Amino acid sequence: MFDHYYYPVALEKELNKQLEMFQYQAQMLVDGQAFLDLSNKIIKAQVRGKYFELIILLPKGYRTLENANLIHRIANAGAKVGVLEVSTFDPEVEQFSIFDSKLFFSNRSVNREEDLDQFFIKKRHDFDLIMNACKQISSFSDAPKITFSANKYFVYRGDEVKLSWKVENSNSVFLDPGNKSVDPHSEETLFIQDDCLFTITSKNVKSKTSLSIFIKCYQDEDLKLVVLVFNKELGEYIKIDPAATNEPTYAVYFNDLVRIEWVCKARSKLFEAKMGKLDNIGFYDFIIGESIALNFELHANNEVVNKNVTIQPIKVNRNKKPLEIHDESLNISDSYAPKQQSFIHAWIKKIVSILKLKS
């Protein structure tokens, strides 16, 4: 799911680098001191149009003028900021950051035997839960309040995503990309073709508030199936297409050698109804004698993907007459035969007659 997990020795130093490099969205859970150290880079990134969700851990009752001013300044620039008060700050509390929904940085190491896909999904969920438990920071008490979510944040090209939002205390609401005017409480279904950052911007007389969500688009299919037939003349397998568009039915001749190849993404489980559990990359060869249906089932990220393939054999038409060939082209008269051939033919006849006399 995520491209990389990092457990750097100097976490704040690495976060400083990433604040200059990430493209769209950063989610950061840091303590008050780390926030002060990183605030300058955060503000510069906001000027470049980057979006932040920040959870700041502060000891209960602890406030400094510098800290408060920075928090409100960053919130004013469009970041979603939550402050979580802790009675006693535990240095072992995990601080982590997610950049562009693909890079994960933490001050804690992870057991590499864990399913990292599930781990990252849980961390994204944990961040949202903690943010909801925080005290939300706003520059004005009557600033617009935005709730913005998607039914899924990780998709494949062509998938649908449903965006939902609810905006309060607002005069106008816009959805980007496109700066499209929308209702304060609505939803929209979109087809995703690439990574995309969606932003709801709300305005009233006193302030402007924005909230963004980043949708990560993966280009590869969950499960890719290919059907091939062995060509005797070429001595290799040739890929074939379905007999009809959008229907996974393939037509081959009786007794053809057929191969089904499959590839599915890592850290997923693939099954076929008759063959059972399969490797993530593999193939199956068989000689077709009757219609055969293969039912594949992929388990990944708490979802199940089903794909079916049907191979239908067809008979060769044995009644079809061969092309007629004129006899003249086959009967070559002696006058046109090479003289060398006639000479050899005469010697053979002579040798045969001698052998008969001796016998």
N, C-alpha and C positions, 0 to 999 in steps of 0.2 A: 504494500500500500504506500508507505512512505519510501522515499528513495534512500535515505540514510538516517541512522541513529548515531548520535555523537555523545560521548562522555568525556569531555575535555578536562585536563588538569586545571586550567585557568578558564573557568566558564565565562566570566565577564569579558575577558580579553577576546574570546571567540565570538561572543554576542556582539561586541563592538564591530568586528569584521562583517558579520552577517547583516547588521543594520545598514551597511553600505551596499550590500550585494543583493538582497532579496528583491523580488519584483512587485508583489502585490500586497500581501497581507501577513502580519505578524501577530501572534498570540503569545503573550509573555506573562508568566507568573513569577514575580521577583520580590525580594524584600525591599524595604525603604531605602537602604543604603545603595543597593544595586541600581534601584531606579534613579537615584541622584546621579550616580556615575554614568548611567546610560542616557539620561534625559536629553543631553545636547544632541546626541546622534538621533534620538527619536524625533526631536523637533525638526532637524534637518531632513529626515526621511519624510516627514509629513509635508514639508514644503515641496518635495518632489512628487507628492500625490500618493504616498503609501498610506495604507490603512492599518490601524492598530487596535487591538483589544488588550487591555492591560489589567492585570490583577496585582495589586500592591499590598504586601503584607506589612502591617505596622503594629508595634506593641500597643496595647490598649492605653488610650489617653495620650499617646505620643503624637505630637504635631510640631512641625517647625514652619516658620513663615516661608522659608525657601521651598520646602516640600509642598506646602499647600498651594503656593503660587504656580509651581511647575505642574502640579496635577491639574489645576483648573485651566492653565494655558493649553495643555495637551488635549484636555477634554473640549475646550473651545475650538480647537483646530479639527475636530471631527472624530477623535478617538473615543472608543467606549472604555471607560475607566471605572473599575470597582476597587474599593478599599476594604480589606478584610482585617479586622482587629483581632489580635491574638493576645491572650493574657500573658503568656511568657513565650518569647520567641525561641523556638528550638532550632539550633543550627543544622539539625539533621532533616528538617523539613525539605521535601523535594521542591526545587525551583526548576521550572522547565519552560522552554520556548518552542513554538512551532512556526516555521517559516514556509509560506506558500503551500501549506498542507502537504509538505513532502520532506522537510528537514526537521529533525527533532533533536533538541539539545537539552541535556539534563545534568544535574550535579550528582546523579545516582547512576550506577551501572545497572545493566539489565542482564538477566540470565539468558544467554544466547540460545538456550534450548526452547525458550518461549516462542509461541506463535506471534511473531512481530506484527503481523497484520492485525490480529485481535488486540494486541497491546496498544497499538497506535489508535485504534478506534476507541478503546477505553479511555485513553488519555484525552482525546478530543472531547469525549463525553464528560470526563472529570472536569475539564476546564469550564465547560458550559455550566455544570452544576455549581462549581465554586463561584463563578461569575454571578449566577442567580442569587447566591447567598450573600454577596457583597453589598456594601452600601454604594449605590451608584452616584458618581460625581457628575454634576452639571453646573454650568456657570450661572444659570438663572433658574429660579424655582419654577418658573412657568415655561421652561424650555420644552420643545416637542419631545415626546417620548415615543420611541420606535421599538417594535418587536418585529424581527425579520428572520426568517428561517427557510430552509429547503428540505424537501423530503429525503434527499440524499446529497452527499458532498463529494462522492467519488463515483464517477461514471465512465462509460465507454462511449466512443464516438457514435452519435446518432441516438443516444439514450434520451429519454424525457426527464426533465426535472421540474418539479412544481415548487414555485416560490410563493411564500405566504408572508403577509406583513399586516401590521396594525399600528397606526400612527395616531397619537393623541396630541391635542393642543397645537394644531397646525393649520396654517392658512393654505399651504400648497405642498404637494408631495410629488416627487419625480423619481423615476426608475432609470438607472444607467446600466449598461450602455444605451445610448439613444436619447437621453434626457427626455424621457416619455412621461407626460403627466398622467398620474394614476389616482385612483380613489384611496382615501386614507385607510380603508379596511378592505383588502382584496387579495387575490392570488392570480398567478399566471403560470401556464405550462409552456416550457420552451424545449426545443431540441438542441442538445449540446454537441458542438463539433470540435471544440478546442477548450483549453483552459480559459476560464472566464471569471471575472470579478464583477459581481452585481452589487449595486449601491442604491439604497433608498436615501434620498435627501429631502428633509422637511424644513420648512421655513415658517416663521411667524413674525410678528412685528419686532420682537426683541432679538431673536437668535435664529441660527441655522444649525441643524443637526444632521449628521449622516451616519449610516450604519451599513456595513458591507459584509458580504459572504463570498468566499472563494470556492469555486467548483473545479475540482481536479479532473481532467479528462484524459483517460488512458486510450491509446490508439489501437491496441491489440484486442482481439476478441478473447472472451473467457475461454472458449473452446473452439478450435479450428479443425474441421474435418475435410479430408481430401479423398476422392475416389479415383483409382487408377486401374488401367487394364494393361496386361502384358502383351506387347506387340512382338510376335515371333520374328517377323522380318527385320525389325530394328534391334531385337534382343534387349528391350528395356520397357519399363512401365511408362504409360502415357496417361496424363491426367484427362479426365472426361468431365463434362458439365451435366447438370441435371436435365432430364427430358423436358421439363417445363420450368419456366421462371418461378421462383419462390416456392418450388415444390421439391423436396429432397428425394426424388425418385430418379434412379439411373437405369438406363437400358443397356444391356450387354448381350452377347451371343451365348448360347448354351455351351458349356465346357470352357468358357473363357477363364483365365486366371485373373482374379480380381484382388486388389489390395486396398484396404482402408487405412489411411494414416491419420493420426491425431496429435495435436499439440495443445496443452492447456497451461495456464499460468502456474507459477511455482506456489507452493504452500496451499494447494487445493487437492481435493480427492476426487478421482474419476472412477466411475463404475459403468459397466455395460451389463444389461439384463442377463445375457447368457455367459459372458466371459468373466463376470465378477469384477473385482478391483483391478485397475489398470495403472501402469506407470503414466507419468505426466506427458511423456513423449513415447510413441510406439506405433506399431502397425500390425495388421492382421491380414494374412493371405488365405484365399480359399478358391476352389474351383466351383463355378456356379452351375448348379443342376436344377435348382428350383428357386422361386422367389424367396428372398431372405430380407428380414427387417432387423436392423440393429438399433438399440435404444440406449443412448449415452446419457449419463446423469452426473453433473459436476457439482460438487459441494465446495463453496468458497464464500468467505465473509458472511456466514450465516444465511446465505442464499443458495438456492438450488436452480441450476440451469439444465434444461433438458433439450437434447437434439436427437432427432431420429433420421435414419438413412434407410431407404428401401432399394434393393438391387433386383431388377426384374429381367429375367432372361428371355430372349426372343429366339425363335427358330430361323435357321437359314432356309431360304426357299430352294428346295432341291429340284423342283419341277421346271425351273427356268432353263431354257435351252441355251447351250453355248452359242457364241457367235458363229454363224455359218461361214465356212471358208471354201472358196471355189477350188475344185479338184485340180484345175490347170496349174495352180500355184504349187501343188505338191508333186504332180507327175512331170518330171523333167525328162524330156526325150534324150535318147542316147547321143544324138548329134550335138546336144549342148553339154554333155558330160565331159569333164576334163579328160584329155587323152592319157594322162598319167594314170588316172583311175582305171581306164579300159585296159591298159597294159598290165597293171597289177592283177586285175580280175582274170585275164587270160592265163597268167602264170599260176595262179591259185588253182584254176580248173585243171591244168596240166599236171600239177603235183598230186591232186586228188586222184586222177585217173591212173597215175603210176602206182600209187599206194594200193589201189584196188587190184591191179594186175599181180603185185607181189603177194597179196593176201590170197 
